[in-house]
Amino acid sequence: MKRHLLFFSLLLLCQWAVAQTVPYGNNPAAGKYATVRGVKLYYEAYGTGPPLLLLHGNGGSSKDFQKTIPYFAKRYRVLALDSRAHGKSVDRADSLSFEMMADDCAALLAQLRLDSAYVLGWSDGGITALLLALRHPEKVKKLAATGANLWPDSTALMPELWQQMKRGYQEGKSQKFTDPTRKNDWKVFLLDWNQPHVPLSALGRIKAPAFIIAGDHDVIRPEHTVAIYQNLPRAWLWIVPNSGHATLREHAAAFNSKVDEFFRARSILAPAR
């Protein structure tokens, strides 16, 4: 019996060690490029099953899903995307918008010959997920969005974050960025400074069931998160206790389990009015 327990413990340790060494976000074994709408989009593919598209936040990359991919790859075909102008998806154009990124997602799914996918978005990725469901409803089976906002001001964002962003804008607006990396960083910053602009009334057009998530001390105002939930036709709401903006990292086990439960649920009740 002791030998069996020792063997089992060693097996678990080996599996843990292998999981820790996977270079998510820079994995030659899983990474691919797709030329979509004039941009070479980088994404990594893991597992088999129903397709699940992962969308990261501002300034991030597919690397941010280190605690997400291993769980979902057991049951889904996970597609972890670097959004345009992020990670390894280089985009030298001057403009950037959430609408552009949502259209990129739809075009990528079409290029991969996928009729639709489950979508999980964090922060900016959550915004993109909502816009994907608005602009390309046929492409979204269900969506989960954690830490998303619909407009850029202190009624949606916590005042501390908004003041920090205002200082960043004041410091950078008069500068001329010639270095490609700094120029791209400024473009990515301006994305969140100027956008999105999605009225609550637009959410009523989203056909896909949605799971709206935020930490109880997120950088998104809790009343804003609740308003998003209340204006969706079919939605779940989860305010994660003892969590900030990084719900999927800070509470990875519970987060993965609940999102998977939502994706697999047969019916989604409409929110209480």
RASULUR-V686900 format. One record per backbone hydrogen bond with DSSP energy under -1.0 kcal/mol. NH is the residue of the N-H (numbers start at 1). CO is the residue of the C=O. E is the energy in kcal/mol with one decimal. If there is no record, write none. Layout:
# RASULUR-V686900
nh->[NH NH]
co->[CO CO]
e->[E E]
This chain:
# RASULUR-V686900
nh->[5 6 7 8 9 10 11 12 13 14 15 16 17 18 19 20 24 26 30 31 32 34 36 39 41 41 43 44 45 46 52 53 54 55 60 64 65 66 68 69 72 73 74 75 76 77 78 78 79 80 81 82 85 86 89 90 101 102 103 104 105 106 107 108 109 110 111 112 113 114 117 118 119 120 121 122 123 125 127 128 129 130 131 132 133 134 135 136 139 140 141 143 144 145 146 147 156 157 158 162 163 164 165 166 167 168 169 170 171 172 173 175 183 184 185 186 187 188 189 190 191 193 194 195 198 202 203 205 206 210 211 212 213 214 216 217 218 221 225 226 227 228 229 230 231 232 236 238 240 247 249 250 251 255 256 257 258 259 260 261 262 263 264]
co->[1 2 3 4 5 6 7 8 9 10 11 12 13 14 15 16 22 23 27 27 43 41 39 36 34 39 32 80 30 78 77 118 79 120 57 61 62 63 65 65 68 69 71 72 72 50 46 76 52 44 54 42 89 83 86 88 97 98 99 100 101 102 103 104 105 106 107 108 110 109 139 51 142 53 144 55 146 122 123 124 125 126 127 128 129 130 131 132 136 137 117 209 119 211 121 213 153 153 219 158 159 160 161 162 163 164 165 166 167 168 169 172 179 180 181 182 183 184 185 186 187 189 190 191 150 199 200 202 203 234 143 236 145 238 240 243 215 156 221 222 223 224 225 226 227 229 210 212 214 245 246 246 247 251 252 253 254 255 256 257 258 259 260]
e->[-2.3 -2.5 -2.7 -2.6 -2.4 -2.4 -2.3 -2.3 -2.1 -2.4 -2.3 -2.3 -2.4 -2.4 -2.2 -2.0 -2.0 -2.5 -1.4 -2.7 -2.7 -2.3 -3.3 -1.8 -2.9 -1.1 -2.3 -2.2 -1.9 -2.1 -2.5 -3.2 -2.7 -2.6 -2.0 -1.9 -1.7 -1.0 -1.2 -2.7 -2.0 -2.6 -1.0 -1.8 -2.5 -2.2 -2.8 -1.1 -3.1 -2.8 -1.9 -2.9 -2.1 -1.9 -2.5 -1.1 -1.8 -2.5 -2.4 -2.0 -2.0 -1.9 -2.3 -2.7 -2.4 -2.1 -2.6 -2.1 -1.6 -3.1 -2.1 -2.6 -2.2 -2.8 -2.9 -2.6 -3.5 -2.6 -1.7 -2.6 -2.1 -2.0 -2.4 -2.6 -2.0 -1.5 -3.1 -2.5 -2.3 -1.1 -2.4 -2.2 -2.6 -2.7 -2.4 -2.4 -1.5 -2.8 -3.0 -2.2 -2.6 -1.9 -2.5 -2.2 -2.1 -2.1 -2.4 -2.4 -2.2 -1.5 -2.3 -1.4 -2.8 -2.1 -2.4 -2.1 -1.9 -2.4 -2.2 -2.7 -1.2 -1.7 -2.6 -1.6 -2.6 -1.5 -1.3 -2.0 -1.8 -2.1 -2.3 -2.7 -2.8 -1.8 -2.3 -2.6 -1.5 -2.6 -1.9 -2.4 -1.8 -2.0 -2.1 -2.7 -1.3 -1.4 -2.3 -2.2 -3.0 -1.2 -1.6 -3.1 -1.9 -3.0 -3.0 -2.0 -2.5 -2.5 -2.3 -2.3 -2.3 -2.6 -2.0]
